[in-house]
Amino acid sequence: MRLSGWFCSFLMIPITGLMVSWTPNVMASDRYVFEHEFVLGTSLQIQVDADSSEAADAAESRVLAEIQRLEKIYSRYDALSELSQWQASGAQAKPVSKELLQVLVACDRWQRLSHGAFNPAVELASRVWKLAEQNGHLPEPEELARTAERIRQPQWTCDEATGTATRLASGPLTLDGIAKGTILDRAAQVALDGFPEVRGIIVNIGGDIRIAGEAVSPVQITDPFHDDLNAKPLCSIYAHNQGIATSGGYRRGFQIAGTLHSHIIDPRTAQPVDQFASVTVVAGDAETADALATTFHVLPANECFALATTIPGIEFLLVTNEGEQIASPGWEELQRPRLYRLAEATQASSPKASPFVDAGSGLLELEVNFELSQPTGAQYRRPYLAIWLEDPDGFPVRTALLWITTKQPGPRWHRDLLRWYRNDRTRKLADQRDLIGVISDATRGPGKYKAVFDGKDDAGKPLKPGKYTLYLEVAREHGTYQLISHPLELGAEPIAAVNLKSNVEIKSATVEYRQPVTSGGESQKQ
């Protein structure tokens, strides 16, 4: 997808830690968006500000090649990675790549600064809890104490003069708490080095982000209490030449005896930590943001503040399990930098419409839960999907989800969503607003998902009480075309969950009209 316009790229003047400005020669560049799946076990988005599609394609290729190269160094899942091979080498000084040596040295530094709250040997504790999950009972306190003692032992020594590292212990290590940030920094840099036609780049791997060059972008921070795909973000910040990392225990963990224990573990105790629902850190580079997001999840809030003051340019947002937001002093400026207040007022394209109702507005929410089927066959392609509401005249009043292929030169295949595309053309004639690129997201694979309508139309105005039709449309290359429709009468009264008719693409679907869910997970009362 190409996003044109001056909003994509700027040169720099300092404004309270964020650098933004305009310059004429940058305005000629466009933003190209590339989507990939199964990169480092998650999704990858690359946004490139470049003078041509050829330059953007070349930048994409360099980013992918660098990620693949570094994965072969840092992966703990690949037995042939350099990390795995070095761990198995025994207690002897072994030459290692400069990339591995630099990360090991960085880990030593973070372990010292955090007084042990950051430690790659925490993988020992993770394996204890994984085994406990398999066995169905909690680890014994004595076992956790022994594990914590093993974690505290020196794990390696590095000799930067000779480029060697010596393994001192036999337990497993993980660089997951820092290596993704390292990879983001390096991948962004190789896309820019020596290529002046590439003005800026944004690399997003599973929600951890590196913004480099002249690119400036608003970044939405996920609300840990809402798992809706179109959920309203907790907040948005603006970033430039920075790394952003968010860590949370709300998506993964160890299910033992009916209780979910966080996958985030304090290396000092070998115990899962659950004080924060999420931690977001903004730093001058992604490696620092990644390491601090890991560390802050373990430390109490006052120690997070203390550690942040020792490192220039650190801002953070801590969200407790009770929903309290604890922010660093400069966080508010990231949300509303002064120059961007002018930029927002003059920006040609509208910001993404909020998919959630504000507390106290009195509007109900329409929740759609659905599961994409797992087809058989080698030619499986991820489906294009749209979920939207139409009024009695067949006018599309609100699109909740739109999953399309967005690789440059654009979303060519959204026309396969026959009804949505036809009716959306009519809508665009009426309100002159293109939803593609505003609410579109990458296509997704088989699994369970949720979308929420907030009682407003695509322009943000409350929907009038009355009759509507909900549509779920799916088109899949080498697959089938499916359309589900369900009539609804929306007003002041809730509607209990209703099962929709399934098909070969949508295994199951339900729709419910209910009170809005607050950030704490409870329904609001009118």
Summary of the structure (lengths in Angstrom):
residues: 526
radius of gyration: 24.3
end to end distance: 41.9
largest distance: 75.4
contacts: 1725
relative contact order: 0.11
helix: 27%
strand: 33%
